[in-house]
Amino acid sequence: MLRNKRGAIELSITTIIVIVIGVALLVLGLTFVSKIFGKANELIDSSFAKADAEIGIFESVNAPLTLIPDTVSLKKGKSKLVTVIAANLDEGVARNVKLTVTSSKNYIGCYFLSTENSVSQPKDIESGNQLKDKIVVRSLSGVGTGACHVEVQGLSTSDNQVDLFVQVGLEE
């Protein structure tokens, strides 16, 4: 009879140890999941705040030609995208509006993502509407400062050109 009681005590101690380890793992797992969801919420909140800021920029365009951003820093051999917006702020339809881009330095390449060359597709823009495109700015070789000169043709305005300043370095 003594054997059965000793076995029962060993069985109950093993059960208690298993329960304690199980509870500890459950607490650690819940803490881990809680931290993951906390970080995910922070990331989502910051992403939505950034998206709202970008949307706000597009809504507040009040110049015929706008670059976002207007300055780019590149690492040698890398490229970045820049948004260009041509807005028809006049009355009536602007016909065959097109954008052109040229580089001021031979070690900086500038072209439109949509056409993969220096001239965008011509489009008609209704009054109050915008033509949006992306410019690819690429560091071809060399290090230094230059610009991509952007011009809009087809809008009846004298404010039809702007420069995108480009800094090419060994680090961004």
Long-range contacts (C-beta under 8 A, 24 or more apart in sequence): 58-85, 58-130, 58-132, 61-85, 61-87, 61-130, 62-87, 62-89, 63-87, 63-159, 64-88, 64-89, 64-152, 64-155, 64-157, 64-159, 64-160, 65-150, 65-151, 65-152, 65-159, 65-160, 65-161, 65-162, 66-162, 67-135, 67-150, 67-162, 67-164, 70-162, 70-164, 70-165, 71-164, 71-165, 71-166, 71-167, 72-137, 72-164, 72-165, 72-166, 72-167, 73-166, 73-167, 73-169, 73-172, 74-137, 74-138, 74-139, 74-166, 74-167, 74-168, 74-169, 74-172, 75-139, 75-168, 75-169, 75-170, 75-171, 75-172, 76-139, 76-141, 76-142, 76-143, 76-168, 76-169, 76-170, 77-139, 77-141, 78-138, 78-139, 78-172, 79-109, 79-136, 79-137, 79-138, 79-139, 80-136, 80-137, 81-113, 81-134, 81-135, 81-136, 81-137, 82-134, 82-135, 82-137, 82-148, 82-164, 83-132, 83-133, 83-134, 83-135, 84-132, 84-133, 84-134, 84-135, 84-150, 85-130, 85-131, 85-132, 86-125, 86-130, 86-131, 86-132, 86-152, 86-155, 87-125, 87-129, 87-130, 87-131, 88-125, 88-126, 88-127, 88-128, 88-129, 88-130, 88-155, 89-127, 89-128, 89-157, 90-127, 90-155, 90-156, 90-157, 91-127, 92-127, 93-124, 93-125, 93-126, 93-127, 94-124, 94-125, 94-154, 94-155, 94-156, 95-124, 95-154, 96-122, 96-123, 96-124, 96-154, 97-122, 97-123, 97-124, 97-125, 97-131, 97-152, 97-153, 97-154, 97-155, 98-122, 98-123, 98-152, 98-153, 98-154, 99-131, 99-133, 99-150, 99-151, 99-152, 99-153, 100-150, 100-151, 100-153, 101-135, 101-148, 101-149, 101-150, 101-151, 102-148, 102-149, 103-146, 103-147, 103-148, 103-149, 104-146, 104-147, 104-148, 104-149, 104-163, 105-142, 105-144, 105-146, 105-147, 106-140, 106-142, 107-139, 107-140, 107-141, 107-142, 107-143, 107-144, 107-146, 107-168, 108-137, 108-138, 108-139, 108-140, 108-146, 108-147, 108-148, 108-166, 108-168, 109-136, 109-137, 109-138, 109-139, 109-140, 110-135, 110-136, 110-137, 110-138, 110-148, 110-164, 111-135, 111-136, 112-136, 122-154, 125-155, 135-164, 137-164, 137-166, 139-168, 142-168, 143-168, 143-169, 143-170, 144-168
